[in-house]
């Protein structure tokens, strides 16, 4: 009897092999996630030098970031759908090649316009990797380890976010910003080799229920991309036109028409790019909205903090990178445990506490001045990072836990899309608020001209306060939704 019990509880050779494989596969995927996220942090730190190289203003320089995020958001869902048809591994590897090529193009771009084009090209590759990453990670982990899988992925993203500013700060102390983008080809090359030899297409691309060849929704892909592009351009207002101008009103009308057409087309399509009927699920809809609001607010820290430290307070890039590192360090620490604890204790408490901390840090950022002691800045950044890690993983798990596992592929792409759209919109809003205040004060100047310019610095901090006032509002709404959302238990999910 004892031997029988022992044999029933002992892991089989197949279980051991699968357990070893899941971590090998995760490593191959994680390297790509780490590098792509790190590259975004590098851009933030290098933004001042890039602006100086091409002699552009904050309004122009912000497009280095916004164009990248905009492209990722526009291509995320189409690439996720494409992966469902041709294979996730294939899309992942093609994305790595495009990302590496675009990084080299960025380093050698002779003009600012070509630099933006290079960032768009790189972002297409980034979108391909992000669109399949979550689904591939979940496909190699058993169902009862969903929290562990998402937590591990989020930790790799957080570590990438932490190391990006640090690496950029150190490199920029000795080398020009172009070296940062050339360096990215090394880990991407490693990720490509590992993905090619380790990832099994049959495992990471689980067959969709019903089988058969499926059509790609080109109309839905194009319309959704155009809609996202119009919305972000409206938010950023790169042409500086009046809010009530025909151009803005026409853009709003176009966005509404595109959205209405997209909904109509997807609901009538036999093979939609996005199954909109999922949003009838209240838990799913509320959790997705909460996720969007969370990233809408937190991205302001990554966009504005480097400018605050480098351009306003004249701190060296390496020191600024080390300070910003604290945010991602806190996120990595919280994400590594919140997923597993959420599986055992429930996801909602961690999401609520995380958003409550997010509100507190937004208020703290709002009252910062140019003389705020750096230890206070670092402490608030740490709490902000812990908050992101606390709510991010349980929220993602809530979304995935509210749908059948057959939908993990498209929903995984949607969660990453929600994050990126939130980031793009947050960056655009933060930039628009700060630029709007500074321009109204007569300071439409390059970033490096803020340093030592007391009136320009005061104008920047006025814009900073307004931006974080909005972040506080976004976070409060997200907190309310987190409190109201009741995640489904595994037994309730089909």
C-alpha positions as CSV (number, residue, x, y, z in Angstrom):
1,X,0.0,0.0,0.0
2,X,2.8,2.4,0.9
3,X,4.7,1.6,-2.2
4,X,1.6,2.2,-4.3
5,X,1.0,5.6,-2.6
6,X,4.6,6.5,-3.1
7,X,4.5,5.6,-6.8
8,X,1.3,7.6,-7.3
9,X,2.8,10.8,-5.8
10,X,6.3,10.4,-7.3
11,X,6.9,12.5,-10.4
12,X,7.0,10.5,-13.6
13,X,9.8,10.8,-16.2
14,X,7.5,12.7,-18.4
15,X,6.6,15.2,-15.7
16,X,10.3,15.7,-14.9
17,X,11.0,16.3,-18.6
18,X,8.1,18.8,-18.9
19,X,9.2,20.6,-15.8
20,X,12.8,21.0,-17.2
21,X,11.4,22.0,-20.6
22,X,9.2,24.8,-19.2
23,X,12.1,26.6,-17.6
24,X,14.3,26.2,-20.7
25,X,11.5,27.5,-22.9
26,X,10.8,30.3,-20.4
27,X,14.5,31.3,-20.5
28,X,14.4,31.6,-24.3
29,X,11.3,33.7,-24.1
30,X,12.4,35.7,-21.1
31,X,15.7,36.9,-22.7
32,X,13.6,38.4,-25.5
33,X,11.2,40.1,-23.1
34,X,14.1,41.4,-20.9
35,X,15.9,42.9,-23.9
36,X,12.8,44.5,-25.5
37,X,11.7,46.1,-22.2
38,X,15.3,47.2,-21.4
39,X,15.5,48.9,-24.7
40,X,12.5,51.1,-23.8
41,X,14.2,52.2,-20.5
42,X,17.4,53.0,-22.5
43,X,15.5,55.3,-24.8
44,X,14.2,57.3,-21.8
45,X,17.7,57.8,-20.4
46,X,19.1,58.6,-23.9
47,X,16.4,61.0,-24.8
48,X,18.3,64.1,-23.7
49,X,21.4,63.1,-25.8
50,X,19.3,62.2,-28.8
51,X,17.5,65.6,-28.6
52,X,20.9,67.3,-28.4
53,X,22.3,65.4,-31.3
54,X,19.4,66.4,-33.6
55,X,18.8,69.8,-31.9
56,X,15.1,69.1,-31.3
57,X,12.7,70.2,-28.6
58,X,10.8,68.2,-26.0
59,X,7.7,68.2,-28.3
60,X,9.8,66.6,-31.1
61,X,11.9,64.3,-28.8
62,X,8.8,62.8,-27.3
63,X,8.1,61.2,-30.6
64,X,11.1,58.9,-30.2
65,X,9.1,57.2,-27.4
66,X,5.5,57.8,-28.7
67,X,6.2,56.5,-32.2
68,X,7.6,53.3,-30.7
69,X,4.7,52.7,-28.3
70,X,2.2,53.7,-31.0
71,X,3.5,51.1,-33.4
72,X,3.7,48.4,-30.9
73,X,0.1,49.1,-29.9
74,X,-1.2,49.2,-33.5
75,X,0.5,45.9,-34.5
76,X,0.0,44.0,-31.3
77,X,-3.3,42.4,-31.9
78,X,-2.8,41.8,-35.6
79,X,0.5,40.0,-34.9
80,X,-1.1,38.0,-32.1
81,X,-3.9,36.9,-34.6
82,X,-1.3,36.1,-37.2
83,X,0.6,33.9,-34.8
84,X,-2.6,31.9,-34.1
85,X,-2.6,31.2,-37.9
86,X,1.0,30.6,-38.9
87,X,2.6,29.7,-35.5
88,X,3.8,31.6,-32.4
89,X,7.4,30.5,-32.6
90,X,7.6,31.7,-36.2
91,X,6.2,35.1,-35.4
92,X,8.5,35.3,-32.3
93,X,11.6,34.6,-34.3
94,X,10.7,37.0,-37.2
95,X,10.1,39.7,-34.6
96,X,13.6,39.2,-33.1
97,X,15.1,39.7,-36.6
98,X,13.2,42.9,-37.2
99,X,14.0,44.2,-33.7
100,X,17.7,43.7,-34.2
101,X,17.7,45.2,-37.7
102,X,15.8,48.2,-36.5
103,X,18.2,48.8,-33.6
104,X,21.1,48.9,-36.0
105,X,19.2,51.3,-38.3
106,X,18.5,53.5,-35.2
107,X,22.2,53.7,-34.4
108,X,23.2,54.8,-37.9
109,X,20.2,57.1,-38.6
110,X,21.6,60.3,-40.2
111,X,18.5,62.4,-39.6
112,X,15.8,62.7,-36.9
113,X,13.1,61.6,-39.4
114,X,15.0,58.5,-40.2
115,X,15.5,57.8,-36.5
116,X,11.8,57.9,-36.0
117,X,11.4,55.5,-39.0
118,X,14.0,53.2,-37.4
119,X,12.1,53.2,-34.1
120,X,8.9,52.3,-35.9
121,X,10.7,49.4,-37.7
122,X,12.1,48.2,-34.4
123,X,8.7,48.5,-32.7
124,X,7.1,46.2,-35.3
125,X,9.5,43.5,-34.2
126,X,8.8,44.3,-30.6
127,X,5.1,44.0,-31.1
128,X,5.5,40.5,-32.7
129,X,7.5,39.3,-29.6
130,X,5.1,40.8,-27.1
131,X,2.0,39.6,-28.9
132,X,3.0,35.9,-28.5
133,X,5.1,36.0,-25.3
134,X,2.3,35.6,-22.7
135,X,0.6,32.8,-24.7
136,X,3.9,30.9,-25.1
137,X,4.8,31.2,-21.5
138,X,1.3,29.9,-20.4
139,X,1.5,27.1,-22.9
140,X,4.6,25.5,-21.3
141,X,3.4,25.8,-17.7
142,X,0.5,23.6,-16.3
143,X,-2.8,25.3,-15.6
144,X,-2.4,25.3,-11.8
145,X,0.8,27.3,-12.2
146,X,-0.8,30.2,-14.0
147,X,0.2,32.7,-11.3
148,X,3.7,31.4,-11.2
149,X,4.0,31.7,-15.0
150,X,2.7,35.2,-15.1
151,X,4.8,36.2,-12.1
152,X,8.0,34.9,-13.7
153,X,7.2,36.7,-16.9
154,X,6.4,39.9,-15.1
155,X,9.7,39.6,-13.1
156,X,11.7,39.3,-16.3
157,X,9.9,42.4,-17.7
158,X,10.6,44.2,-14.4
159,X,14.3,43.2,-14.4
160,X,14.6,44.4,-18.0
161,X,12.9,47.7,-16.9
162,X,15.3,48.0,-14.0
163,X,18.5,47.2,-15.9
164,X,17.7,49.3,-19.0
165,X,18.2,52.7,-17.3
166,X,21.2,51.4,-15.4
167,X,22.9,50.0,-18.5
168,X,22.1,53.2,-20.4
169,X,23.4,55.4,-17.7
170,X,26.7,53.6,-17.5
171,X,27.2,53.4,-21.2
172,X,26.3,57.0,-21.8
173,X,29.0,58.0,-19.3
174,X,31.6,56.7,-21.8
175,X,30.0,56.1,-25.2
176,X,27.5,57.9,-27.4
177,X,23.9,57.0,-27.4
178,X,24.3,55.1,-30.6
179,X,26.2,52.4,-28.8
180,X,23.2,51.5,-26.7
181,X,21.2,50.3,-29.8
182,X,24.1,48.4,-31.3
183,X,24.5,46.5,-28.0
184,X,20.9,45.3,-28.2
185,X,21.8,43.0,-31.0
186,X,23.9,40.7,-28.7
187,X,21.1,39.5,-26.3
188,X,18.6,39.5,-29.2
189,X,21.0,37.2,-31.1
190,X,21.1,34.9,-28.1
191,X,17.3,34.9,-27.8
192,X,17.0,34.0,-31.4
193,X,19.4,31.0,-31.2
194,X,17.7,29.8,-27.9
195,X,14.2,30.2,-29.4
196,X,15.1,28.5,-32.6
197,X,16.6,25.4,-30.9
198,X,14.5,25.2,-27.7
199,X,10.9,26.3,-28.5
200,X,8.7,23.6,-29.9
201,X,6.0,25.0,-32.2
202,X,3.6,22.2,-31.4
203,X,3.8,23.0,-27.7
204,X,3.8,26.9,-27.8
205,X,1.2,27.0,-30.5
206,X,-1.7,24.9,-29.1
207,X,-4.2,24.1,-31.8
208,X,-7.4,26.2,-31.5
209,X,-10.6,24.3,-30.8
210,X,-12.2,23.2,-34.1
211,X,-9.0,23.1,-36.0
212,X,-8.9,23.9,-39.8
213,X,-7.3,26.7,-41.7
214,X,-8.3,30.2,-40.5
215,X,-8.4,33.4,-42.4
216,X,-6.5,36.5,-41.3
217,X,-8.8,39.5,-40.6
218,X,-7.0,42.1,-42.7
219,X,-9.8,44.6,-42.5
220,X,-10.0,44.4,-38.7
221,X,-6.2,44.7,-38.5
222,X,-6.0,47.8,-40.7
223,X,-8.9,49.5,-39.1
224,X,-7.8,48.9,-35.5
225,X,-4.3,50.2,-36.4
226,X,-5.6,53.3,-37.9
227,X,-8.0,53.9,-35.0
228,X,-5.2,53.6,-32.4
229,X,-2.9,55.8,-34.5
230,X,-5.6,58.6,-34.7
231,X,-6.4,58.4,-31.0
232,X,-2.8,58.7,-29.9
233,X,-2.1,61.5,-32.3
234,X,-5.1,63.4,-31.0
235,X,-3.9,62.9,-27.4
236,X,-0.4,64.1,-28.2
237,X,-1.4,66.9,-30.6
238,X,2.0,67.1,-32.3
239,X,0.9,70.0,-34.5
240,X,0.0,72.2,-31.6
241,X,-3.4,73.1,-33.0
242,X,-6.3,74.4,-30.9
243,X,-8.5,71.8,-29.3
244,X,-11.6,73.1,-31.1
245,X,-9.8,73.4,-34.5
246,X,-11.3,71.5,-37.5
247,X,-8.3,69.2,-37.5
248,X,-8.9,68.0,-34.0
249,X,-12.7,67.8,-34.4
250,X,-12.2,65.9,-37.7
251,X,-9.7,63.5,-35.9
252,X,-12.2,62.8,-33.2
253,X,-15.0,62.2,-35.7
254,X,-12.6,59.8,-37.6
255,X,-11.7,57.9,-34.5
256,X,-15.4,57.4,-33.6
257,X,-16.3,56.2,-37.1
258,X,-13.3,53.8,-37.2
259,X,-14.3,52.4,-33.8
260,X,-17.9,51.9,-34.8
261,X,-16.8,50.2,-38.1
262,X,-14.4,48.0,-36.2
263,X,-17.0,46.8,-33.8
264,X,-19.5,46.2,-36.6
265,X,-16.9,44.3,-38.7
266,X,-15.6,42.2,-35.9
267,X,-19.1,41.1,-34.7
268,X,-20.1,40.0,-38.2
269,X,-16.7,38.4,-39.1
270,X,-16.5,34.6,-39.1
271,X,-12.8,34.8,-38.1
272,X,-12.5,38.1,-36.2
273,X,-9.2,39.5,-35.2
274,X,-10.6,40.2,-31.7
275,X,-13.7,38.3,-30.3
276,X,-15.5,41.3,-28.9
277,X,-18.2,39.1,-27.3
278,X,-15.7,38.4,-24.5
279,X,-16.4,41.8,-23.1
280,X,-19.9,40.6,-22.1
281,X,-18.0,39.0,-19.3
282,X,-18.2,41.7,-16.6
283,X,-15.1,40.5,-14.7
284,X,-13.1,40.4,-17.9
285,X,-14.2,43.9,-18.9
286,X,-13.6,45.5,-15.5
287,X,-10.2,43.9,-15.1
288,X,-9.1,45.0,-18.6
289,X,-10.2,48.6,-17.8
290,X,-8.4,48.5,-14.5
291,X,-5.2,47.4,-16.3
292,X,-5.5,50.2,-18.8
293,X,-5.9,52.8,-16.1
294,X,-3.0,51.4,-14.1
295,X,-0.5,51.7,-17.0
296,X,-2.0,55.0,-18.1
297,X,-0.8,56.4,-14.7
298,X,2.5,54.5,-14.1
299,X,4.0,55.3,-17.5
300,X,4.3,59.0,-16.5
301,X,7.0,58.0,-14.0
302,X,9.2,56.4,-16.7
303,X,8.7,59.3,-19.1
304,X,9.0,62.3,-16.8
305,X,11.4,61.1,-14.1
306,X,14.5,60.9,-16.4
307,X,13.8,64.5,-17.6
308,X,13.3,65.6,-14.0
309,X,16.6,64.1,-12.8
310,X,18.8,64.8,-15.9
311,X,17.5,68.0,-17.5
312,X,16.0,69.7,-14.4
313,X,18.3,68.6,-11.6
314,X,21.4,68.1,-13.7
315,X,22.2,64.6,-12.4
316,X,24.5,62.5,-14.5
317,X,23.0,59.7,-16.6
318,X,24.5,56.9,-14.6
319,X,23.3,58.3,-11.3
320,X,19.8,58.9,-12.8
321,X,19.7,55.4,-14.1
322,X,20.6,54.0,-10.7
323,X,17.8,56.1,-9.1
324,X,15.2,55.0,-11.6
325,X,16.4,51.4,-11.2
326,X,14.7,51.4,-7.8
327,X,11.2,51.4,-9.4
328,X,11.7,48.3,-11.4
329,X,13.6,46.7,-8.5
330,X,10.5,47.1,-6.4
331,X,8.3,45.8,-9.2
332,X,10.4,42.7,-9.6
333,X,10.4,42.0,-5.9
334,X,6.6,42.3,-5.6
335,X,5.8,40.5,-8.9
336,X,7.9,37.4,-8.0
337,X,5.6,36.6,-5.1
338,X,2.2,38.3,-5.8
339,X,1.2,35.8,-8.5
340,X,1.8,32.7,-6.3
341,X,0.2,34.3,-3.2
342,X,-2.7,35.4,-5.4
343,X,-3.3,31.8,-6.4
344,X,-3.6,30.8,-2.8
345,X,-5.1,33.8,-1.1
346,X,-7.1,35.4,-3.9
347,X,-6.2,38.0,-6.5
348,X,-8.4,41.0,-5.5
349,X,-6.6,41.9,-2.2
350,X,-3.3,42.3,-3.9
351,X,-4.8,44.4,-6.8
352,X,-6.6,46.7,-4.3
353,X,-3.5,47.2,-2.1
354,X,-1.3,47.8,-5.2
355,X,-3.7,50.5,-6.5
356,X,-4.0,52.1,-3.1
357,X,-0.2,52.4,-3.0
358,X,-0.3,53.8,-6.6
359,X,-2.6,56.6,-5.5
360,X,-0.3,57.5,-2.6
361,X,2.8,57.7,-4.8
362,X,0.9,59.8,-7.4
363,X,0.0,62.3,-4.7
364,X,3.6,62.3,-3.5
365,X,5.0,62.9,-7.0
366,X,2.6,65.8,-7.4
367,X,4.1,67.7,-4.5
368,X,7.7,67.2,-5.6
369,X,9.9,70.3,-6.2
370,X,13.2,70.9,-7.8
371,X,14.8,70.7,-4.3
372,X,13.0,67.5,-3.0
373,X,15.7,65.4,-1.2
374,X,16.9,62.5,-3.4
375,X,16.3,60.0,-0.6
376,X,12.6,61.0,-0.7
377,X,12.5,60.6,-4.5
378,X,14.1,57.2,-4.2
379,X,11.7,56.1,-1.5
380,X,8.6,57.1,-3.5
381,X,10.0,55.4,-6.6
382,X,10.5,52.2,-4.5
383,X,6.9,52.3,-3.3
384,X,5.7,53.0,-6.8
385,X,7.5,49.9,-8.1
386,X,6.1,47.7,-5.3
387,X,2.7,48.9,-6.2
388,X,3.1,48.1,-9.9
389,X,4.3,44.6,-9.0
390,X,1.5,44.0,-6.5
391,X,-1.4,44.9,-8.8
392,X,0.0,43.9,-12.2
393,X,0.4,40.1,-11.8
394,X,-2.9,39.4,-10.0
395,X,-4.8,41.7,-12.4
396,X,-3.3,39.8,-15.4
397,X,-4.2,36.5,-13.7
398,X,-7.8,37.8,-13.1
399,X,-8.2,38.6,-16.8
400,X,-6.9,35.2,-18.0
401,X,-8.8,33.4,-15.2
402,X,-12.1,34.9,-16.5
403,X,-11.9,33.2,-19.9
404,X,-11.5,29.5,-21.0
405,X,-7.9,28.4,-21.5
406,X,-8.6,28.0,-25.3
407,X,-8.7,31.8,-25.4
408,X,-5.4,32.4,-23.7
409,X,-3.6,33.2,-27.0
410,X,-5.8,36.1,-28.1
411,X,-6.4,37.3,-24.5
412,X,-2.6,37.2,-23.8
413,X,-2.1,39.5,-26.7
414,X,-4.9,41.7,-25.5
415,X,-3.4,42.1,-22.0
416,X,-0.1,43.2,-23.6
417,X,-2.0,45.5,-26.0
418,X,-3.8,47.0,-23.1
419,X,-0.5,47.6,-21.3
420,X,1.1,49.2,-24.4
421,X,-2.0,51.4,-25.2
422,X,-2.0,52.5,-21.6
423,X,1.7,53.4,-21.9
424,X,1.3,55.2,-25.2
425,X,-1.7,57.2,-24.0
426,X,0.0,57.9,-20.6
427,X,3.2,59.1,-22.3
428,X,1.3,61.2,-24.7
429,X,-0.9,62.8,-22.0
430,X,2.1,63.5,-19.8
431,X,4.0,65.0,-22.7
432,X,1.0,67.0,-23.9
433,X,0.4,68.4,-20.4
434,X,4.0,69.4,-19.7
435,X,4.6,70.7,-23.2
436,X,1.3,72.6,-23.1
437,X,2.2,74.4,-19.9
438,X,5.8,75.2,-21.0
439,X,4.7,76.5,-24.4
440,X,2.1,78.7,-22.9
441,X,4.9,80.1,-20.7
442,X,7.1,80.7,-23.7
443,X,9.5,77.7,-23.2
444,X,9.3,75.5,-26.3
445,X,13.0,74.7,-25.9
446,X,15.4,71.7,-26.2
447,X,15.7,69.5,-23.1
448,X,19.3,70.5,-22.4
449,X,18.2,74.2,-22.1
450,X,16.1,73.5,-19.0
451,X,19.2,72.9,-16.8
452,X,20.1,76.1,-14.9
453,X,17.1,78.0,-16.4
454,X,15.0,78.9,-13.3
455,X,11.9,80.1,-15.2
456,X,12.0,77.1,-17.5
457,X,12.5,74.8,-14.6
458,X,9.5,76.4,-12.7
459,X,7.4,76.0,-15.9
460,X,8.4,72.3,-16.2
461,X,7.4,71.7,-12.5
462,X,4.0,73.4,-13.1
463,X,3.4,71.0,-15.9
464,X,4.7,68.1,-13.8
465,X,2.1,68.9,-11.1
466,X,-0.8,69.0,-13.5
467,X,0.4,65.7,-15.1
468,X,0.5,63.9,-11.8
469,X,-2.9,65.3,-10.8
470,X,-4.3,63.4,-13.8
471,X,-2.3,60.3,-12.7
472,X,-4.0,60.5,-9.3
473,X,-7.4,60.6,-10.9
474,X,-6.6,57.6,-13.1
475,X,-5.3,55.6,-10.2
476,X,-8.3,56.4,-8.0
477,X,-10.7,55.2,-10.7
478,X,-8.5,52.1,-11.1
479,X,-8.7,51.5,-7.3
480,X,-12.5,51.7,-7.4
481,X,-12.7,49.1,-10.2
482,X,-10.2,46.8,-8.4
483,X,-12.4,46.9,-5.3
484,X,-15.6,46.1,-7.3
485,X,-14.1,43.3,-9.5
486,X,-14.6,39.8,-8.1
487,X,-12.3,37.3,-9.8
488,X,-13.8,34.0,-10.7
489,X,-12.6,30.8,-9.0
490,X,-11.1,28.1,-11.3
491,X,-14.4,26.1,-10.9
492,X,-16.3,29.0,-12.5
493,X,-14.2,29.2,-15.6
494,X,-15.3,26.9,-18.5
